[in-house]
Amino acid sequence: MKSSRHLLKYLSGCLLASVVFPVQAQDGSYPVKAVRLIVSTSAGGMTDILARLYADNLSKTLKQPFVVENMPGASTMLASRYVARQAADGYTLLVAANTIATLPHVEKNAGYQMKDFTGVGELARSPSLLVVGGSSRMKTIPELVAAAKRNPGAVTYAYTGRGTTSHMTAELFARDAGVSFNGIAYKGISLAVPDVLAGRVEFLMGPSTSTEQLIKSGKMRALAITSGSRSPAFPDVPTFRELGYPDATYNLFFGIFAPVAIPDAVRKTLADAIDSAKKDPTFTGRLRRLGMEVSNVRTPQQFNAFLGDEEEKSVSLLRQ
């Protein structure tokens, strides 16, 4: 009889805890324990670096540990599949880049769709540069376009997989210019750089972090940048927009995503903390030194509207 009373008391306590905890999560007390940030790439990459910068900042702002866990694999899809199936309580989040939106339209067995997620906040953006080898005969974008028109498909470019930023940016430019390029696939930008330097491949498009030092040394030459306006880091490099190719405006973006059913109050708490970091001049200075920019996408609503536009743009291009 005594053991039965103890059992009933224990079960009552469990029931009370199950009722109280969701209330705590919704009454502004989130987070009450450590938050996991699942990164879709290996340690050391830009997604990982950004995740760790924000994890440190969010830990201080929200007074709970934000722990980064790298889960590379399946072209970043492994992490997306995993987080899509976790509890939508704000304690397991995904840090990913553009490919989260494009890969479900490229891979039949992606294992997730964008409707499985909601965007919590954009972390940063990085434009892509179109770069050629320092000894390339191509000195300007008009020269590159003219060569492609003379010999359709003869001008080659390096990319790291269908649906990746290096592929999307080059094809957006090609479509806007009315030309066709011949894409050569590589397993990573770093593997493509030597071939561009040697002239075996004409150009590549990628973030400045991959090529900045080579550009500064003269071993590579940047012909255009995909940002909406000229970058302070590359003031002499024209934008595609000003060269007459506005549809080639495109940014590599990084964001935090949650399972779609996350409570609005929890998502707002996270989004407000992310935006607080962006208002800190010291923090944004660190982002700029990494070649990152903070956009005017500041709320979850703005981020999700942007994601919808990006997915639509990607689908339109990939169906060609």
RODOGU-576587 format. One record per residue (C-alpha): residue number from 1; residue in three letters; x, y, z. Coordinates in Angstrom, 2 decimals. Layout:
  num  residuo       c1       c2       c3
  NUM      ala        X        Y        Z
...
END
This chain:
  num  residuo       c1       c2       c3
    1      met     0.00     0.00     0.00
    2      lys     2.84     2.33     0.96
    3      ser     4.67     1.57    -2.32
    4      ser     1.48     2.33    -4.25
    5      arg     1.26     5.74    -2.60
    6      his     4.90     6.43    -3.52
    7      leu     4.20     5.39    -7.12
    8      leu     1.17     7.65    -7.32
    9      lys     3.17    10.53    -5.87
   10      tyr     5.98     9.94    -8.40
   11      leu     3.54     9.77   -11.34
   12      ser     1.80    12.92   -10.16
   13      gly     5.15    14.68   -10.05
   14      cys     5.97    13.57   -13.58
   15      leu     2.57    14.76   -14.79
   16      leu     3.05    18.12   -13.09
   17      ala     6.51    18.49   -14.66
   18      ser     5.15    17.71   -18.10
   19      val     2.50    20.38   -17.65
   20      val     4.78    23.00   -16.11
   21      phe     7.70    22.72   -18.54
   22      pro     5.79    23.76   -21.69
   23      val     4.32    26.67   -19.74
   24      gln     7.84    27.70   -18.79
   25      ala     8.89    27.54   -22.41
   26      gln     6.01    29.79   -23.41
   27      asp     6.03    32.27   -20.51
   28      gly     9.36    33.81   -21.44
   29      ser    11.65    31.55   -19.41
   30      tyr    13.14    29.81   -22.47
   31      pro    15.83    28.54   -22.53
   32      val    16.02    26.57   -19.28
   33      lys    18.76    24.18   -20.46
   34      ala    21.50    23.87   -23.08
   35      val    20.58    24.45   -26.73
   36      arg    22.18    22.35   -29.47
   37      leu    23.23    24.01   -32.72
   38      ile    23.62    21.27   -35.33
   39      val    25.99    22.40   -38.09
   40      ser    25.56    20.81   -41.51
   41      thr    29.29    20.94   -42.34
   42      ser    32.55    19.85   -40.77
   43      ala    34.52    21.94   -38.29
   44      gly    36.51    24.85   -39.70
   45      gly    34.21    25.82   -42.55
   46      met    32.39    29.14   -42.74
   47      thr    29.09    27.69   -41.50
   48      asp    30.89    26.22   -38.50
   49      ile    32.81    29.44   -37.77
   50      leu    29.62    31.50   -37.83
   51      ala    27.79    28.98   -35.66
   52      arg    30.51    29.19   -33.01
   53      leu    30.58    32.99   -33.07
   54      tyr    26.84    33.16   -32.55
   55      ala    26.82    30.31   -30.02
   56      asp    29.18    32.27   -27.79
   57      asn    27.08    35.41   -28.12
   58      leu    23.72    33.65   -27.60
   59      ser    25.06    31.83   -24.54
   60      lys    25.85    35.15   -22.91
   61      thr    22.59    36.80   -23.95
   62      leu    20.21    33.97   -23.03
   63      lys    22.19    32.67   -20.01
   64      gln    22.28    29.05   -21.17
   65      pro    24.95    27.12   -23.11
   66      phe    24.58    27.01   -26.89
   67      val    26.58    23.95   -27.93
   68      val    27.77    23.48   -31.51
   69      glu    27.67    19.92   -32.89
   70      asn    29.03    19.20   -36.37
   71      met    27.04    16.71   -38.41
   72      pro    28.50    16.69   -41.93
   73      gly    27.41    14.16   -44.50
   74      ala    25.20    13.58   -47.53
   75      ser    26.10    17.01   -48.95
   76      thr    24.77    18.74   -45.78
   77      met    21.48    16.81   -45.92
   78      leu    22.30    14.56   -42.95
   79      ala    22.01    17.43   -40.47
   80      ser    18.83    18.75   -42.08
   81      arg    17.15    15.33   -41.89
   82      tyr    18.16    14.96   -38.26
   83      val    16.91    18.35   -37.05
   84      ala    13.65    18.10   -39.03
   85      arg    12.77    15.07   -36.89
   86      gln    13.64    16.54   -33.49
   87      ala    11.19    17.97   -30.98
   88      ala    10.07    21.47   -31.95
   89      asp    10.95    22.92   -28.56
   90      gly    13.84    25.21   -29.48
   91      tyr    16.55    23.00   -27.98
   92      thr    17.79    21.46   -31.23
   93      leu    18.40    23.91   -34.06
   94      leu    20.07    23.73   -37.46
   95      val    22.76    26.07   -38.77
   96      ala    22.92    25.88   -42.57
   97      ala    23.48    27.84   -45.77
   98      asn    21.75    28.19   -49.16
   99      thr    21.83    24.50   -50.00
  100      ile    19.13    23.79   -47.40
  101      ala    16.65    25.28   -49.89
  102      thr    18.09    23.93   -53.13
  103      leu    19.01    20.32   -52.35
  104      pro    15.43    19.00   -51.91
  105      his    14.88    20.01   -55.55
  106      val    18.08    18.34   -56.70
  107      glu    18.09    15.12   -54.68
  108      lys    15.06    12.83   -54.89
  109      asn    15.95    11.28   -51.54
  110      ala    16.85    14.46   -49.69
  111      gly    14.88    13.24   -46.67
  112      tyr    13.37    16.63   -45.85
  113      gln    11.58    19.56   -47.44
  114      met    11.71    23.25   -46.65
  115      lys     8.18    23.04   -45.24
  116      asp     9.68    20.94   -42.40
  117      phe    11.53    24.05   -41.15
  118      thr    10.94    27.62   -40.16
  119      gly    13.66    30.22   -40.40
  120      val    14.62    31.62   -37.01
  121      gly    17.14    34.21   -38.14
  122      glu    19.67    35.04   -40.80
  123      leu    23.20    35.12   -39.38
  124      ala    25.15    36.74   -42.21
  125      arg    25.62    36.92   -45.95
  126      ser    28.59    36.73   -48.23
  127      pro    28.58    37.70   -51.90
  128      ser    30.36    35.62   -54.48
  129      leu    33.18    36.82   -56.69
  130      leu    33.72    35.71   -60.27
  131      val    37.46    35.11   -60.41
  132      val    39.88    34.08   -63.15
  133      gly    43.55    33.24   -63.02
  134      gly    45.97    36.16   -62.92
  135      ser    47.28    35.25   -66.38
  136      ser    43.84    34.68   -67.92
  137      arg    43.09    36.37   -71.25
  138      met    39.77    37.46   -69.73
  139      lys    40.14    40.92   -68.22
  140      thr    36.48    41.95   -68.03
  141      ile    32.99    40.48   -67.92
  142      pro    32.19    41.77   -71.47
  143      glu    35.22    39.83   -72.75
  144      leu    34.03    36.70   -70.96
  145      val    30.51    37.03   -72.37
  146      ala    31.85    37.67   -75.88
  147      ala    34.00    34.53   -75.72
  148      ala    31.01    32.46   -74.58
  149      lys    28.88    33.81   -77.43
  150      arg    31.56    33.04   -80.01
  151      asn    31.92    29.45   -78.80
  152      pro    28.84    28.27   -76.84
  153      gly    29.84    25.85   -74.08
  154      ala    33.57    26.32   -74.62
  155      val    34.10    28.63   -71.62
  156      thr    34.47    26.48   -68.52
  157      tyr    33.80    27.16   -64.86
  158      ala    34.37    25.20   -61.66
  159      tyr    31.53    24.31   -59.31
  160      thr    31.06    22.04   -56.32
  161      gly    27.78    20.33   -57.12
  162      arg    24.40    20.93   -58.72
  163      gly    22.35    23.30   -56.60
  164      thr    25.34    24.69   -54.70
  165      thr    26.13    28.40   -54.63
  166      ser    29.05    27.99   -57.02
  167      his    26.65    26.39   -59.51
  168      met    23.65    28.68   -58.98
  169      thr    25.59    31.94   -59.32
  170      ala    27.33    30.90   -62.53
  171      glu    24.09    29.71   -64.11
  172      leu    22.17    32.83   -63.06
  173      phe    24.85    34.90   -64.77
  174      ala    24.76    32.67   -67.87
  175      arg    20.98    32.92   -68.11
  176      asp    21.02    36.71   -67.70
  177      ala    23.80    37.07   -70.29
  178      gly    22.14    34.69   -72.75
  179      val    25.14    32.37   -72.95
  180      ser    26.06    28.83   -71.91
  181      phe    29.09    27.82   -69.88
  182      asn    30.55    24.35   -69.40
  183      gly    30.53    23.45   -65.70
  184      ile    33.33    21.24   -64.33
  185      ala    32.45    19.58   -61.02
  186      tyr    34.87    19.49   -58.07
  187      lys    34.54    18.16   -54.54
  188      gly    35.45    21.54   -53.08
  189      ile    36.43    25.08   -54.05
  190      ser    39.94    24.54   -52.71
  191      leu    40.40    21.69   -55.19
  192      ala    39.22    23.87   -58.08
  193      val    41.47    26.86   -57.34
  194      pro    44.71    25.30   -58.73
  195      asp    43.01    24.56   -62.06
  196      val    41.69    28.12   -62.33
  197      leu    45.14    29.48   -61.49
  198      ala    46.69    27.31   -64.20
  199      gly    44.04    28.23   -66.78
  200      arg    42.72    24.69   -67.13
  201      val    39.32    26.08   -66.07
  202      glu    38.40    29.64   -67.01
  203      phe    36.63    30.86   -63.88
  204      leu    34.90    30.02   -60.64
  205      met    32.40    31.81   -58.47
  206      gly    32.73    31.62   -54.71
  207      pro    32.96    33.57   -51.46
  208      ser    35.89    35.92   -50.95
  209      thr    37.18    33.77   -48.11
  210      ser    38.30    31.24   -50.72
  211      thr    40.14    33.66   -52.98
  212      glu    40.84    36.98   -51.22
  213      gln    44.54    36.41   -50.59
  214      leu    45.08    35.16   -54.14
  215      ile    43.34    38.25   -55.50
  216      lys    45.45    40.55   -53.34
  217      ser    48.63    38.81   -54.48
  218      gly    47.67    39.14   -58.14
  219      lys    47.47    35.38   -58.70
  220      met    43.74    35.74   -59.30
  221      arg    41.65    38.54   -60.73
  222      ala    38.07    39.35   -59.68
  223      leu    35.88    40.47   -62.58
  224      ala    32.55    40.97   -60.78
  225      ile    30.76    40.52   -57.47
  226      thr    27.21    39.26   -56.87
  227      ser    26.29    41.76   -54.13
  228      gly    23.68    44.45   -54.71
  229      ser    26.25    47.21   -54.27
  230      arg    30.04    47.34   -54.32
  231      ser    31.77    45.67   -51.41
  232      pro    33.96    47.82   -49.14
  233      ala    36.43    44.94   -49.20
  234      phe    36.62    45.05   -53.03
  235      pro    35.74    48.62   -53.99
  236      asp    37.25    48.31   -57.48
  237      val    35.25    45.20   -58.40
  238      pro    31.98    46.06   -60.22
  239      thr    28.70    44.37   -59.36
  240      phe    26.90    42.24   -61.93
  241      arg    23.99    44.65   -61.55
  242      glu    26.00    47.65   -62.69
  243      leu    27.43    45.62   -65.57
  244      gly    23.91    44.97   -66.84
  245      tyr    23.20    41.55   -65.28
  246      pro    20.89    42.24   -62.31
  247      asp    19.58    38.67   -62.15
  248      ala    23.08    37.51   -61.18
  249      thr    22.75    39.34   -57.85
  250      tyr    23.01    36.54   -55.30
  251      asn    24.38    36.01   -51.81
  252      leu    25.60    33.03   -49.89
  253      phe    23.49    33.24   -46.76
  254      phe    23.72    31.47   -43.40
  255      gly    20.88    31.03   -40.97
  256      ile    19.44    29.23   -37.98
  257      phe    16.46    26.98   -38.64
  258      ala    14.05    25.13   -36.34
  259      pro    11.48    22.37   -36.81
  260      val     8.39    24.09   -38.15
  261      ala     6.18    23.61   -35.07
  262      ile     8.46    25.60   -32.72
  263      pro     6.35    27.91   -30.49
  264      asp     6.25    31.48   -31.73
  265      ala     7.41    32.79   -28.34
  266      val    10.51    30.58   -28.40
  267      arg    11.32    31.53   -31.98
  268      lys    10.97    35.20   -31.09
  269      thr    13.29    34.86   -28.10
  270      leu    15.94    33.32   -30.34
  271      ala    15.41    35.83   -33.14
  272      asp    15.66    38.79   -30.75
  273      ala    18.94    37.43   -29.37
  274      ile    20.35    36.98   -32.90
  275      asp    19.35    40.53   -33.79
  276      ser    20.94    41.82   -30.59
  277      ala    24.27    40.35   -31.72
  278      lys    23.94    42.15   -35.06
  279      lys    23.58    45.47   -33.23
  280      asp    26.90    44.99   -31.44
  281      pro    29.66    46.85   -33.38
  282      thr    32.36    44.57   -31.98
  283      phe    30.48    41.47   -33.11
  284      thr    29.67    42.82   -36.59
  285      gly    33.30    43.89   -36.93
  286      arg    34.31    40.26   -36.49
  287      leu    31.84    39.27   -39.20
  288      arg    33.24    41.87   -41.62
  289      arg    36.76    40.58   -41.07
  290      leu    35.46    37.19   -42.22
  291      gly    34.05    38.74   -45.39
  292      met    30.52    38.58   -44.03
  293      glu    27.78    41.20   -44.23
  294      val    24.67    41.82   -42.12
  295      ser    21.60    42.37   -44.28
  296      asn    18.34    44.16   -43.51
  297      val    16.60    40.80   -42.99
  298      arg    16.13    41.06   -39.24
  299      thr    12.93    39.20   -38.22
  300      pro    11.76    35.59   -38.68
  301      gln     8.98    36.84   -40.94
  302      gln    11.46    38.65   -43.19
  303      phe    13.80    35.67   -43.20
  304      asn    11.07    33.22   -44.18
  305      ala     9.83    35.51   -46.95
  306      phe    13.41    35.71   -48.24
  307      leu    13.74    31.91   -48.05
  308      gly    10.56    31.49   -50.08
  309      asp    11.92    33.78   -52.79
  310      glu    15.27    31.95   -52.81
  311      glu    13.59    28.57   -53.14
  312      glu    11.43    29.82   -56.01
  313      lys    14.47    31.25   -57.78
  314      ser    16.35    27.98   -57.31
  315      val    13.50    25.83   -58.60
  316      ser    13.14    28.02   -61.68
  317      leu    16.84    27.72   -62.48
  318      leu    17.19    24.00   -61.74
  319      arg    14.26    23.09   -63.98
  320      gln    16.00    24.54   -67.02
END
